[in-house]
Amino acid sequence: MSYPNIDFLYLNEEDMIKAGVLDPARCIETMRDTMALFGKKDFLLGGPKANEHGLQVNFPQKSDIEDFPLDDGPDRRFMAMPAYLGGRFHIAGQKFYGSNSHNQALGLPRSILMVTLSDVETGAPKAIMSANLLSAMRTGAMPAMAATYLANKDSRVLSLIGPGVINKCALMCYMEVLKDIKVIKIRGSRKDSPSALAMKEFIEKKYPQVEEIILCDSLKEACMDADVVSEAMSVSKENMEEFKLEWFKKGATVFSMGSFLYRQYDDFKKTVMVVDNYGMYKKYLSNFIARGPVDEAGDKREWVIMGIHFVHLVETGAVKRDQVINLSDLVNGNGSGRKTKDDIVMCSIGGMPLEDLSWGSDCYERAKMLGIGTKLNLWKEPYMK
């Protein structure tokens, strides 16, 4: 870049697809690189301890102000997620998105996401890109990458709980690393939900090696007999089903990327507990406590993120901190996860903007190589200096 002129690359969704954003094998390896750098502390996240997922704008459930945005559905929020990632990426930037379940009535996805990549030294934009597919792929690639360390190699039964975009991308990634999958179970809001049927059709077309697809009536049915469970639900609290440890077979590996309602916290002591970012869940717990025991409607608050369950056990002295395994340690060869084939492994994948930056950076570099995207000019020189 020749300063003071600043050009940057704009990549729309079609550009991102051409740049390989949906390539599961490459994305899995990028996530491996990302977690290796995380384990070496070659990164920055937001907040004074550099461990925050992002800054979320929460909406009230009611307001006297006309047209004020309300929390009237699941996942209603705005979120800004800044970060820096070092190593071969050496990139700064952020993901921003707005989320509203009512978008579906307009033919839009629940969340609309954008990622900005910025020069680390100057802050100048390098790229602005459509990030719905980017975010979904990096989210799906993380548990698949983790599965290479945690899942039994002969896993045959995969259960997808929440058959939306995230688990569709996760499926694409699981199928890259779990070569013996022959049975896939699907749990949607109901057995014949449009998303469950769409997932079934997707599997039939893309993975003919799968011998059986089971549409499940209940959460229990979806968990029973599964070697790998992939949870990626986006539901309101009143519609959540509670998980039970006895539903999982010996040797099961459970990945949670969304909502994991579980009230018998001590049960987790019988499992192998793994997290992507312990500090992030610790911050979640402190934020939860700060908001008080009840919500605006007077209903009891409950956390529904697997990683918070683990932190709670540590904070209350039920387990030691080193009993919660860092995924990055496994990536960097500094520990082990599963001790035996019969261990039940619980892995919380909360996601971090580091993953958006790394996969976004790789797609950006490939787009430049292929001549994809639209070059835009910020200024030839700044009007005020």
Residue pairs with C-beta under 8 A, 6 or more apart in sequence:
1 7
1 119
1 124
3 122
3 124
4 379
4 380
4 381
4 382
5 377
5 379
5 380
5 381
6 124
6 125
6 377
6 378
6 379
7 375
7 376
7 377
7 378
8 124
8 125
8 126
8 127
8 128
8 375
8 376
8 378
9 126
9 127
9 128
9 129
9 364
9 367
9 368
9 373
9 374
9 375
9 376
10 127
10 128
10 129
10 373
10 374
10 375
10 376
11 19
11 127
11 128
11 129
11 130
11 363
11 364
11 367
11 372
11 373
11 374
12 129
12 130
12 374
13 130
13 132
13 133
15 129
15 130
15 367
15 372
15 373
15 374
16 129
16 130
16 133
16 134
16 363
16 367
17 133
18 367
18 370
18 372
19 363
19 364
19 366
19 367
19 370
19 372
19 373
20 26
20 363
20 366
21 27
21 133
21 134
21 137
21 359
21 363
22 133
22 137
22 169
22 172
24 137
24 140
24 141
24 144
24 169
24 172
24 173
24 175
24 176
25 176
26 362
27 137
27 138
27 140
27 141
27 173
27 359
28 141
28 144
28 145
28 148
28 173
28 176
28 177
29 145
30 138
30 141
30 358
30 359
30 362
31 138
31 141
31 142
31 145
31 355
31 358
31 359
32 145
32 331
33 87
33 88
33 89
33 358
34 85
34 354
34 355
34 358
35 145
35 276
35 327
35 328
35 331
36 87
36 328
36 331
36 332
37 43
37 85
37 86
37 87
37 89
37 354
38 276
38 277
38 328
38 352
38 354
39 326
39 328
39 329
39 331
39 332
39 334
40 332
42 85
42 86
42 87
43 50
43 83
43 84
43 85
43 86
43 354
44 50
44 83
44 84
45 51
45 52
45 53
45 82
45 83
45 280
45 352
45 353
45 354
46 52
46 54
46 55
46 81
46 82
46 83
47 283
49 279
49 283
51 277
51 279
51 280
51 282
51 283
52 280
52 283
53 81
53 280
53 283
53 284
53 350
53 351
53 352
53 353
54 79
54 80
54 81
54 82
54 95
54 353
55 79
55 80
55 81
56 77
56 78
56 79
57 77
57 78
57 79
58 71
58 77
59 69
59 70
59 71
59 76
59 77
60 68
60 70
60 71
60 296
61 70
61 71
61 72
61 295
61 296
61 297
62 70
62 296
63 70
69 76
70 76
72 102
73 100
73 101
73 102
73 236
74 101
74 234
74 235
74 236
75 99
75 100
75 101
75 110
75 111
75 234
76 99
76 100
76 101
77 98
77 99
78 96
78 97
78 98
78 99
79 95
79 96
79 97
79 98
79 99
80 94
80 95
80 96
81 94
81 95
81 96
81 352
81 353
81 356
82 92
82 93
82 94
82 353
83 92
83 93
83 94
83 352
83 353
83 354
83 356
83 357
84 91
84 92
84 120
84 357
85 91
85 354
85 357
85 358
85 361
89 357
89 358
89 361
90 120
91 117
91 118
91 120
91 126
91 357
91 358
91 361
92 117
92 118
92 119
92 120
92 123
92 357
93 115
93 116
93 117
93 118
93 353
93 356
93 357
93 360
94 115
94 116
94 353
95 113
95 114
95 115
95 131
95 135
95 353
95 356
96 113
96 114
96 116
97 111
97 112
97 113
97 114
97 131
97 135
98 111
98 112
99 110
99 111
100 110
101 110
101 234
103 109
103 110
103 111
103 112
104 110
109 132
109 165
110 234
111 132
111 135
112 132
113 130
113 131
113 132
113 134
113 135
114 128
114 129
114 130
114 131
115 127
115 128
115 129
115 131
115 134
115 135
115 356
115 357
115 360
116 125
116 127
116 128
116 129
117 125
117 126
117 127
117 128
117 129
117 357
117 360
117 361
117 364
118 124
118 125
118 126
119 125
119 126
124 378
125 378
126 364
127 360
127 364
127 367
127 373
129 360
129 363
129 364
131 356
131 360
132 165
133 169
134 356
134 359
134 360
134 363
135 356
136 165
136 166
136 168
136 169
137 169
137 172
137 173
137 359
138 351
138 355
138 356
138 358
138 359
139 166
139 169
139 170
139 232
139 257
139 349
139 351
139 355
140 166
140 167
140 168
140 169
140 170
140 171
140 172
140 173
141 169
141 170
141 173
141 359
142 257
142 276
142 349
142 351
142 355
143 170
143 173
143 174
143 230
143 255
143 257
143 347
143 349
144 170
144 173
144 174
144 176
144 177
144 178
145 173
145 177
145 331
146 255
146 274
146 276
146 327
146 330
146 347
146 349
147 155
147 174
147 177
147 178
147 228
147 253
147 255
148 177
149 327
149 330
149 331
149 337
150 253
150 272
150 274
150 330
150 337
150 338
150 345
150 347
151 178
151 227
151 228
151 253
151 345
152 227
152 251
152 253
152 338
152 341
153 180
154 180
154 227
155 178
155 180
155 181
155 227
155 228
155 253
156 180
156 181
156 182
156 183
156 227
157 181
157 182
157 183
157 184
157 185
157 225
157 226
157 227
157 228
158 171
158 174
158 178
158 181
158 183
158 184
158 185
158 226
158 227
158 228
158 230
159 184
159 185
159 186
159 187
159 216
159 222
159 223
159 226
159 228
159 229
159 230
160 167
160 170
160 171
160 184
160 185
160 186
160 187
160 199
160 230
160 232
161 167
161 187
161 219
161 222
161 223
161 229
161 230
161 231
161 232
161 233
162 187
162 188
162 231
162 232
162 233
162 234
162 235
162 258
163 186
163 187
163 188
163 193
163 195
163 196
163 198
163 199
164 195
164 232
164 234
166 232
166 257
166 258
167 199
167 230
167 232
168 199
168 202
170 230
170 232
170 255
170 257
171 184
171 199
171 202
171 203
171 230
172 206
174 181
174 228
174 230
175 181
175 207
178 228
181 210
181 228
182 209
182 210
182 211
182 212
183 210
183 211
183 212
183 213
183 214
184 203
184 207
184 210
184 212
184 213
184 214
185 213
185 214
185 216
185 221
185 222
185 226
186 196
186 199
186 200
186 213
186 214
186 215
186 216
186 222
187 196
187 216
187 218
187 219
187 221
187 222
188 195
188 196
188 199
188 215
189 195
189 196
189 235
189 239
190 196
191 215
191 216
191 217
192 215
196 215
197 215
200 213
200 215
203 210
203 213
204 210
204 213
214 221
216 222
218 241
219 241
219 243
219 247
220 244
220 247
222 229
223 229
223 243
223 244
223 247
223 248
223 252
224 247
224 249
225 249
226 248
226 249
226 252
227 249
227 251
227 252
227 253
228 252
228 253
228 254
228 255
229 248
229 252
229 253
229 254
229 255
230 255
230 257
231 254
231 255
231 256
231 257
231 258
231 259
231 260
232 257
232 258
233 240
233 258
233 259
234 258
234 259
235 259
237 299
237 302
237 304
240 259
240 261
240 304
241 261
242 261
242 262
242 263
243 260
243 261
243 262
244 264
245 264
245 267
245 268
245 270
245 271
245 344
248 254
248 344
250 342
250 344
251 341
251 342
251 343
251 344
252 344
252 345
253 338
253 344
253 345
253 347
254 344
254 345
254 346
254 347
255 347
255 349
256 305
256 306
256 346
256 347
256 348
256 349
257 349
257 350
257 351
259 304
259 305
260 304
260 305
260 306
260 309
260 348
261 302
261 304
262 268
262 306
262 309
263 302
265 309
265 312
265 313
265 318
266 313
266 318
268 309
268 310
268 313
268 319
268 346
269 313
269 318
269 319
269 323
270 344
271 343
271 344
271 345
271 346
272 325
272 337
272 338
272 339
272 343
272 344
272 345
272 346
273 310
273 319
273 323
273 324
273 325
273 346
274 324
274 325
274 326
274 327
274 330
274 337
274 345
274 346
274 347
274 348
275 281
275 307
275 310
275 324
275 325
275 326
275 327
275 347
275 348
275 350
276 307
276 327
276 328
276 348
276 349
276 350
276 351
276 352
277 307
277 350
277 352
278 307
278 310
278 311
278 321
278 324
278 326
280 307
280 350
280 352
281 305
281 307
281 308
281 310
281 311
281 348
281 350
282 311
282 315
284 303
284 305
284 307
284 308
284 311
284 350
285 303
285 308
285 311
285 312
285 315
288 301
288 303
288 308
291 301
292 301
293 300
293 301
294 300
294 301
295 301
303 309
303 312
305 348
305 350
306 346
306 347
306 348
307 348
307 350
310 319
310 324
310 346
310 348
311 324
313 319
313 324
314 320
314 321
314 323
314 324
325 335
325 337
326 335
327 347
329 335
330 336
330 337
337 345
338 345
366 372
367 373
